Amino acid sequence: MKNLYGYFCKFEETLVKGFLVSITFLVFISAIFRTIKYPLNWAVDLSMLLFAWVVFLGANMALRNTELVNVDLFINKFSAKIRKGIYIFWNIIIILFLFFLIWHGIPLAMESTSRQFQTLGISYSWATISVPVGALLMIITTFIKIFKALKKENW
């Protein structure tokens, strides 16, 4: 299972990098073509779709690879046991917020099925579904972090 998760993490990282490069290329090309009076409207819509996925997949990567928001000035004044408790408590708060995103993201994606990207001819749900999918991935990442913290002896 650990190897499968490792492969998924590599795939996610490659996907996010590819999407970022694609967004940059599409916006650049779109600006050039707009300058020569031949706008590529589809490039803007595709960039928006990719950006929605980059935001949530990238957030999962950031959550997995860094500690994000951390106030060491206050936390370091506590004992190791209390620091561990605070860490677990905040991760539980994060999980609750992510469940909130899923709870509201799924109806949003369902409501967006009739809305279309103007130039792509696909449902806007392909962008809005990134909210619950990204939140689910971040919940998994946060549970893994909590599990590692509980196993860790020295805090």
C-alpha positions in Angstrom: 0.0 0.0 0.0 2.9 2.3 0.8 4.4 1.8 -2.7 1.0 2.4 -4.3 0.7 5.7 -2.4 4.2 6.7 -3.4 3.4 6.1 -7.1 0.2 8.1 -6.7 2.2 11.0 -5.1 4.6 11.0 -8.0 1.8 10.9 -10.5 0.0 13.8 -8.8 3.3 15.8 -8.8 3.8 15.1 -12.5 0.2 16.1 -13.3 0.4 19.4 -11.4 3.7 20.3 -13.1 2.3 19.4 -16.5 -0.9 21.5 -15.8 1.2 24.5 -14.7 3.4 24.3 -17.8 0.2 24.0 -19.9 -1.5 26.9 -18.2 1.6 29.1 -18.8 1.9 28.1 -22.4 -1.9 28.5 -23.1 -2.0 32.0 -21.5 1.1 33.1 -23.3 -0.1 31.8 -26.7 -3.5 33.3 -26.1 -2.0 36.7 -25.5 0.1 36.5 -28.6 -2.8 35.5 -30.8 -5.0 38.1 -29.2 -2.4 40.7 -30.1 -2.5 39.7 -33.8 -6.3 39.9 -33.7 -6.9 36.2 -33.7 -8.1 35.4 -30.1 -7.9 31.8 -28.9 -10.9 31.8 -26.5 -10.7 28.1 -25.9 -7.2 28.6 -24.4 -8.6 30.7 -21.6 -11.3 28.2 -20.8 -8.9 25.3 -20.8 -6.5 27.3 -18.5 -9.3 27.9 -16.1 -10.2 24.2 -16.0 -6.5 23.2 -15.4 -6.1 26.0 -12.8 -9.0 24.6 -10.7 -7.2 21.2 -10.6 -3.8 22.7 -9.9 -5.2 24.6 -6.9 -6.5 21.5 -5.2 -3.9 19.0 -6.3 -1.2 21.5 -5.4 -2.8 22.1 -2.0 -2.6 18.4 -1.3 1.1 18.3 -2.3 1.8 21.3 -0.1 0.0 19.7 2.8 1.9 16.5 2.3 5.4 18.1 1.9 5.4 21.0 4.3 3.9 22.0 7.6 2.1 25.0 6.0 1.0 27.4 8.8 3.1 27.0 11.9 3.5 29.3 14.9 6.6 28.0 16.6 7.0 30.9 19.0 4.0 29.7 21.1 4.1 26.0 20.4 7.7 25.5 21.5 6.9 26.8 25.0 4.8 23.6 25.6 6.0 20.1 26.5 6.4 17.5 23.8 3.2 15.8 24.8 1.1 19.0 24.6 2.8 20.0 21.2 1.8 16.6 19.8 -1.8 17.1 21.1 -2.0 20.5 19.6 -0.7 19.1 16.3 -3.3 16.4 16.2 -6.1 18.8 17.3 -5.3 21.2 14.4 -5.2 18.3 11.9 -8.6 17.2 13.1 -9.9 20.8 12.6 -8.4 20.6 9.0 -10.2 17.3 8.4 -13.5 18.8 9.5 -13.0 21.8 7.2 -12.2 19.5 4.3 -15.4 17.4 5.0 -17.2 20.8 4.8 -15.7 21.3 1.4 -16.8 17.9 0.2 -20.3 18.4 1.7 -20.7 21.6 -0.3 -18.5 20.7 -3.3 -20.5 17.7 -4.4 -23.8 19.6 -4.8 -21.9 22.4 -6.5 -20.5 19.9 -9.1 -23.9 18.4 -9.6 -25.5 21.8 -10.1 -22.8 22.7 -12.6 -23.6 19.8 -15.0 -25.8 22.0 -17.2 -23.4 24.9 -17.3 -20.9 24.6 -20.1 -17.5 26.1 -20.8 -18.2 28.4 -23.7 -15.6 27.2 -26.1 -14.8 23.7 -24.9 -18.2 22.2 -25.1 -17.8 20.3 -21.8 -19.6 20.6 -18.5 -18.3 23.1 -15.9 -18.5 20.2 -13.4 -15.1 19.1 -14.6 -13.7 22.1 -12.9 -16.0 22.2 -9.8 -15.5 18.5 -9.0 -11.9 19.4 -8.2 -13.1 20.8 -4.9 -14.4 17.5 -3.4 -11.7 15.4 -5.1 -9.0 17.6 -3.8 -10.5 17.8 -0.3 -10.8 14.0 -0.2 -7.1 13.7 -1.1 -6.2 16.2 1.6 -8.2 14.2 4.1 -6.2 11.1 3.3 -2.9 13.1 3.6 -4.0 14.6 6.9 -5.0 11.2 8.3 -1.5 9.9 7.3 0.1 12.8 9.1 -1.9 12.1 12.2 -1.1 8.4 12.1 2.7 9.3 11.8 2.4 11.7 14.7 0.8 9.1 16.9 3.5 6.6 16.0 6.3 9.0 16.6 7.9 8.7 20.0 10.1 11.8 20.1 8.2 14.9 19.4 
